[in-house]
Amino acid sequence: MTAKNSGEETAKAKLNVSLTGSEGLNVAGQAERADSEAAVEKSVRVQPNTFTGHETEPGQDANVGPEIAAQDANPAALTSAKNTSTAAPTSAQNTSTAAQDAAAGAAGASSAQHKVIPPGSTIGVLGGGQLGRMLALAGRNMGYRFVTLEPGADSPCGQVADRQIQASYGDVDAARELARVSDVITYEFENVDAAVTKLLTQEAYVPQGSALLYTTQHRLREKRAIEAAGVRVAPYAEIASEEDLRAAVGKFGTPCVLKTATGGYDGKGQWVIRSADEIPDAFAELSRAGTDLVLEQFIRFEKEISVIAARSPRGEVKAFPAAENIHVENILHMSIVPARISASVQEEAERLAIRIAESMEAVGLIAVEMFLTRDGELFVNELAPRPHNSGHYTMEACLTSQFEQHVRAICNLPLGPTELLTPVVMVNVLGEHMEPLLKWFCSEESAASGGVTPKLHLYGKDEAKTKRKMGHINLLTDDTAKAAEWMERTGIWDSIR
């Protein structure tokens, strides 16, 4: 059962007004994230951040069990010793542990190579999902060849790559084969073995290195890295026992959210604690994952947005326009671009994403998820070092897509321009939407109409399971409000309530 905020409207009602009013669909939630399931070393305990200047409220994520609902707000402030006169108050202990994490990750980072990988070369991809598929399609247009390493047969990426190496992500021999046939290697999601990635950095060219992967695979390390960039996060604490949890809940108050440090995405691995009575069950349930746990305090926010930045080994950095993200049942439903935010907030969001990319010396794409409060402040929620669901709008709506930009970045080519060509609404197609979608697109009514031009992208997955991401549609329009009318008219998303 998914917990709802007090006074929450039905998803259907929100859908009807999502693109027509200034308030719109403000469903809280957490965008797609594929954290590592690999074993990670025990992290240093983190002291709660002392930043408590905002009221808190949960945002929706997915369930782990009958009583688990995820409502996540993991903020970071927008202050920097470099860019402002007032430095963010990061404790000495957090600074020290961040340095320790950086040193640990640096052991697997690629050397500071600045070579250019020209078109015609072969790009190896760790992972064979839809992000790898769209990456390969974009790169093939530029003349690159692709090889993917993926355990599943007939993977979305394997269908369009030159070759698929079918093996587990932890298969060292398979990884070495990928290295042998590739001129450069990247990963399309975080759920890959960091140890194998580290090996590849020693035997192949992996410009992203393994340090960023090591950091973003673990929530505590990620938080410390954000703090090390001069950006504050919400109060949080590492939880090693039920006693730790009880003490932290007493300090933060309820509601608050307990999370596994690894292995969670689309809200999985999370439990919203609404009263002290839930503490024993929450700790027992999430402890079964066998990983570190972290408790986070909530932050009240009005909108959820994301900015995707790209950085090349030569240090060039560019950001795409912010997307306003709407979640239904804890899964990204749509992204609205331009986001309905002020120009100053848009500029600040892009600046923050670029700052994080530079601080973490990212190569390729890094998606920065943020929350916008009623006071107009931006807070960082999570990072994803790869193409991102909320960046799919760029495929038709920007001068350069996020996938082409990632190829350009890892190959050390000049980055492409990121300007928006047209307003757009990206809407996800889940398994339950496939039947009405195919019926609609095979009809004569599917052509551009009502000021909306739909661009369909299906991922080649073999089974349309409920809640499984099967594709997306970019709705190009001169007015994003028209997209809501188009969606209502097609009936494809009528199952959303």
N, C-alpha and C positions, 0 to 999 in steps of 0.2 A: 504494500500500500504506500502510495506516495503522499507525504504530508503536504498540506497546502498552507499558505500564509493566511492569516486572518483576513476575511473579506475578499479572498481571491476569486476573480471571475473565472468562468469556465474557459478552457482553451479556445473553444469555438467562438465564444463572444469576443475574446481578445483578438482572434484572427480577423473577425469582421471589422475591427476598428484599428488594426495594427498599423495600417499605412495611411489612415485618413485623418487621424487626430494628432495633436502635439504630444499627447501622452503615449498613445500607441500601446504596443505589446511590451510591457516592462517585466516579462517573466524572468525571474532571476534564475541563474543556473551556471553551469560550468561547461565551457565548450569542450569539444572532443579532445581527449588526451589519452595516449597509449603509453603509460609508464612501464618501466622495466619490470619483468617478473623474475629476472635473474637474481641470484643471491648477491647481496651487497654487504660490505663490511659495516660493523656497528659504528654509528655516528656518535660524535661527541654531544653530550647533552646541551641543549640550547636553553638559555634563560629567556623567559617571556620578554618581549619588547615592551618598553614602558609607554609606548604611544597609545593613549586611550582617549584621544580627544574627540571621538565620534560615537554616536549611538550605534547599536548593532541590531542587525536583523538578518535572518537567514535568507539564502538564495537556494533554489531547488537544484538537486542533483538526483541520481538514481538510487534504487534500493539495493541492499545487499540481502536482506531478509524481510520477513513480514513487517517488522517494526522499524526498518532502516530507511531513512530518507536523507538525501544529501542536500544541504543548503549551505553553499560555500561562499564566503567572501574573504579572500586573502589579500589584503590591500598593501600597497607600498606607496609611500609619500613621494612627492616630486621635488625633493630638495637635493642639492649637491654642493659640496665644497668647491667644486670646479666652476659651477655655473651660477652659484648664488653666494651671497655673503654669509649666509647661515648654513652651516653643515648639518646634515641629518644626524641625530643623536644615536650613533651606533655604539654599543657597549664595547669595552676592551675585549671582553670574552668573545663576543660575536665576531669582532674583527680578527681575533686570533684563530677561531675555528674556521672562519672563511679562508684565512691564509693556509690553514692546514688542508682544507679541502682542495684549494687551488694547487697546492704542492702535490697532493695525491693524484689529482687528475692530470697534472702536467706530465707525470711520468708516462702517460699514454698519449700525449699530444703529438701531432705530427710536427716534423721540423719545419722551420720557417722558410718554406720553399715559396717562390713566387713565380714558378713557371706557368706558362700558358698552355692549356690543353686545347689544341685546335679542332675545329669540326673535322669529322672523319675518324676521330679517336673513339675508343670504346669506354663507356661509362658503366661501372659495376654498381648495382643497387642492392643493398641489404634490405630485404623485404619485397614482397610481391603483391601488395594491396593496390587499392585504387589510386593512392597518391603516387606510387611508383608508375602506375599505368599512365597517368596524365603527364608525369615527368618525362617518360619515354616518348610519348606522342609529341610533346613540345620539342624535345631534343632531336628526334628523328627529322623534324622539319628543318633543323639546323645542320643536319648531316652526320649526327653522332650515331653510333651503334650502342646497343644496350644488352647487358647480361644481368639477370636477377638471380639472387639466391633466396629461395623460398621453400618451406617444407610442403606446402599444399600443391597438388597437381593442377594444371590449367589455371594458374593464378591470373588475376586481372592484369598484372604487369607482364607476366610470362606470355600472355596472349599477343602482346604487341612488341615484346623484346625480341632480339635476335636469338637469344638463348636463355633457357631457365635451368639453373642448377638446383635440382630438387633435393634438399637436405635441411636438417635442422639448423637453426641459427647458431647453435653451439658446436657445430661440426667443423673441427679445425681443418681437416683435409679439404672439405668443400670451400671453406674460406680461402684457403691457399690456392685452390683452383680459380676462384673468383679473382684473386690478386694476380694470378698468372695471365689471365686473358683481358684484364682491364688496365686502362691508362690512368684512370682516376676512379675512386670509389666513394659513394655517398650512402646514406641511409634514408629510408622513406618514413620511418616511424621509430619511436623510442624503444619498442619492445624487442630489442636485439641485444645479444650478449656483449656487454661492455668489454669483457676479457678478450673476446674474439676481435672486437673492433680495435682494441689495443694491439693485438698481434698484427692485424692488418696494417696499422700505422708503422710497424717496424719492417714489413715486407712489401708494402705497396704505398701508393700515394693517396692518402686520405686527408685532404686539406681541412676537413672539419675536425680532425683529430678525434680522440676519445674523451678529452677533458670535459667538453660541453655535454656530451652524452652521459658521462659519469655524474655530472652535476644535476642535470634535469631528470634523471631517472629516480631521484630521491628527493622528496619534498623538503626535508630538513636542509640538505645541501643546497637546494635551489633557493630557499629562503635566505640562507647565509650569503649566497652569491649576489642576490638582489640587494641585501643590506650592504655588502662590500662595494656595490656600485653607488652607494650613497643614497639608496632608496629604502624607505622604511616599509615594513610589513605589519600586518595586524598582530596583536599579542598572540603568542603561540608558545607551546611547551612540548618537549619530548616526553612521551609517556612510556614508562617501563613497567609499571605495575598498576593495579587497581587503586592503590593508595596514592600514587602520583596523579591518577586521573581525578580522584575525589578532591585532592588539594587544588588542582588546576581549575576544575569546575567551580570550586568555591571562590577562587580568585576572579575568574572571567565572568561568572554568572551564566545563566541559561537564557535563551538557547545558545549552544555552542556545538561545534562539529568535531567528532573524532574521526581521524583518517589513518589509513595505512600509508606509510611513507613511500611504498612502491606498489605497483600492480593495479592501481585504480584508474579507471577512465569512465567517462559518461556517468559519473556518480557512483560507480561500484567501489567497494572498499571504504564506505563512509557511513557514519551514523550520527544523526542529529540528536543531541542530548537535550531534552526539554525539561527534565527534572532530575533531581538526584537519584530518584528511584530507578532510573534507566542505567545508571553507571555500571552495575555488575554485569548486566546483559550486554551492554555495548562493548565493554572491555573483553568479555569472554568471546563474543562473536568475532571481533576484528583481530583478536590475538591469534586466532586460528590461521591467519595468513602467514604467521611466522616471520614477520618483518617488524621494523620499528613503527611506532604509532606517534601521531602528532595531534594535539588538540588546538583548534583555532577558534578565535573569537569572531563574531559576525560584525560586519560593517553595513550600515544602511546605505543603499544606493538607489539611484533612479534608472540608470541605463547600464547595460553591459556592452562594451565595445572591444574591438581588437585592432591592432595595427601589426602588419607584417613588414619587417625590415629585412634587407639583404645586405650582406657585407662580403667583399671579396678579399683574397689574401693580400692584395695590394693596398687594402684599407679603404677602398671606396664604399660608401654606405648610402642606401636610398630606402625610403619608406613608402608604402602604398597608402592611399587614403583610408581613414578609419572606417570600419564596418560596424553598424549597430546590430547586435545579435539577439535573436529571440529564441528561447528554448521552450519546448513543450515536452513534458514528461522527461525532463533532464537531458534531452538530446537536442542539438542545434536544429531548429526548424527553418529559420530564414535569417539572412543577413541583408540589411538595408544600406545602400550606399548611394548618395552621401548619407552618412549617419546624421540623425536629427540632433545635431549639437552645434554650438556656436563655433565661429571661425577660430576663436582663441583656444577653445578646448581642442579642436581638431589639430591645430598647430602644436599644442602642448603634448598631445597624445603621440604625434609623430616624433617629436623631440625626445620623448621618454623612450620610445622604442629604439631609436637610433643610439641613445645613450647606453642602453643595456647591451645592444649589439656590440658597441665599441668596448665597453667595460669587460665583457666576457670574451672579447676577441672572437666572436662568432664568425664562421665562414658558411656561406649559403644563407638560407632563410632562418629567421627566428620570429615566431609569432608571440606577441605580447598581449595577453588578455588583461583587460582593465575594467574597473567600475567607475562610474561617474556618480558622485553624490549630489544631493539636493543643493549643496553649497557650491557646486561647480568644481569640486576637487576630483582629481583622478588618482586611483589606486591600482597598483598592479596586482593581478590575481595569480596567474600562472604563465609559464613559458613553454613553448614547444619548438625545438630546434629543427624544423622541417616545414614543408608545405602544410597548409592548415585549411580545414573545412571552411572557415570563414573567409578564406582568400580565393575561393573558387570563382567569385564574381569577376575577378581580374581576367578570366579567360577570354571574354568578349568585350568587357567594359573598360579595359585599360590599354594603353599603348603597348605595354609589355605584360604578359601573364606572370603570375607568381612562379609557374613551372619553368618558363623560359628564363626568368630571373635567377632561379636556383641553379640552372645549368650554367648560365653566364658567370655566376658567382663562384661555383666550385671549379670552373675551368679558367678562372681569372681573366675572363673577357670583360670589357667595359660593361657596366650595368646599363640596362635599358631604361628609358623614361617611364615614369609611373603615373602620369597624369590620367585622370578619369575622362573617358570619351563620352559617356552617357550615364544617366542614372540607371540603377539596376537593383533588382531584388533577386538574390539567390535563394532558392527554396529546395530543401532536401527531399529526396524520394526514398521512402522506406519500403520494406517488403510489402506492407499492407496497402501501399499506394500503387503498386505495379499494375494490377489489373485495370483499375480505372484510368491509369496513365496511358497504357497501351491502347485501350479502347478510344481514348480521346485523340491520341496522336495518329491513329489510323483513320480518323474521320476527316471530313472536309473542313470541319470547324477549327482544325488545329493550326492553320496558317495564322500569320500575324493579324491581330484584330484588336479593336478597342484601344489602340495606341500602345499595344504590348507585342513585342516580338520574342517568342519563347525559343531558347536554345537548349536542346536536350543533351545531357551527357549521362550515359549508362555505363556501368563499370564492368560488365561481363561476368558478374557473379552467377553461380549456377542455381542457387535456390533463393527464392524471395521469402525469407523468414521475417516474421513480425519484428519491427524495430531495427532490422538490419539495413544499413545504408546501401541502397542499390544504385543510386545515381543522384543527380541534381539537375535543376533547370535554372538557367539565368534568364530572367525576365527583363529585357531591355525596354526602356520606356522613357518618355520625356517627363514623366511624373510618377514617382513611386506609388502614389495612392491608387493609380490605375491597376497596379499589380494585384492588389487585394480584390478588386472587382473581377479580374481575370481568374484568379484562383477560386473565387466563389462560383463563378460561372462554369468552370470545368468540372467541379465536383470531385476532383482528385483527392482532396484533403478533407472530405466530409467526415471521415472517421475520427478526426480530431475533435475532442469535446473538452 
